[in-house]
Amino acid sequence: MLNFVLCDDNLSILNKLDNMLNNLFIKHDYDAQVSFKSDNAEDVLDYIKTNKVHVLLLDIHLKSKISGIELAERVRKTDKSVYIIFTTGHLEYALIAYKVKTFDYIPKPFTIERIEETLIRLYNDMFGHANKYLTINSKNVIKQEDIQYIKKEGMKLIVYTDTKQYEAYTSFNKIKPCLPDNFVRCHKSYIANIDNIKDVETTNNIIKFNHNECYIGPKYKTNFMEVLNNYGNFSNNLDSVNNA
């Protein structure tokens, strides 16, 4: 289990961050806990001396004799592996924070979406779980297994899941390197997740998912069908390939 320690001199923010993290641990099924939190830097130092801490979230500008930067420096002297994340409303401290090998810097006021983005990157960095999530903008981080297909519409992309749509102003060229092999270009305007396909109507060039469908373009059909027929997981999920 990963132990998170929080330090902020504002108790309201401290409790808010604690609640956000616990909700995200449950949402993503992370084996983690907030093992200690305090508005006092000395208490945090005392705790770290006798307990294993994996992640430390600190406010930079603490109203105490020890600043967040100084606290991080003292922790770094005894623990090179701890992940340090700073939260602060004082942008001028951002560059200084990186001197103590900071993993991330989260400006206040923060949102649960911003915390989630950092948490996912943290787990990816720790355990190599890259390609499990797709970040399309600062607000939306989506499990790749939930994506049915991605549609290009003008200057934006629309990511379709079984229950929701997400929009972002980006391009196929930017997100394609972040996607695993089960995401295949099937049309000039569509990338399909083969794992979630329920049926393919080759006569009408329609790919069907739960509650959604997209299309196969003539230019992409040969390659798409070849990938489809050679993809191991596809035969387990597909109901049928309809040639009628």
C-alpha positions, 0 to 999 in steps of 0.5 A: 500500500502506498502511503500519502502524507499531506501538509498544508497550513489551511485545515479546510484545504487539507481536509479537501485534499484528503477527501479528493485523494480518497475518492480517487483511490476508490475510483481507480482501485488504487492500493493507497491511503492518506496515512498522515496529514498535518498543518504543522511541518515539524509534525510531518518531519517527526512522522516521516522519521519513523514511518515509510512515506511514498508520496508527500504533498506539500503547500510551498508557503507554510505559515511556520518556521519551516517552509514547504521547500525547506521541509522537502529539502530535509526529507530529501536528505534522508529519502531520495525515493519519496515523490514530492508534489507541491500545491500552492497559490504562489506561482513565483515559487514554482521554479524553486520547487523543482530544485528538490526533484519535484514530481509535480506542481499543482497551482491553487485553487486545485480541482479534483480533475487536476489532482486526478491527472497528477495521480494517474501520472504518478502511478504510471511513473511508479508502476509503468502503467502507461497506455491505461489512460488517455489525457485529452485535455487538463479536465478529462482523463479517460480509461482507454478500456472505456473508449469505443471510438474517437471521432475527428470533427473539424478542429476537435476530437470527440471521444465516445464511451458507452455512457459519455462523450468527451471533447477536446481541441486536439488532433489524431497525430497528437493522441495516436502515439499515446494509444495501444495497438487495439486502437486502429484507424478505420476512417479519415474521421474515426479511430476504433477500439477493437476490444469494444467492437460488437459487430461489423457490417462490411457491406454497409461499412459500419462498426457497431459498439454498445449504443454507438457506431462509426464507419469504415472508410474505403481507403482504410478498409483493407488494412482495418479488416486485416488487423481485425482478423489477426487481432486475438482479442477481437474474436472473443468479443465480436458477435459476428462479421456481417457480410450480408 
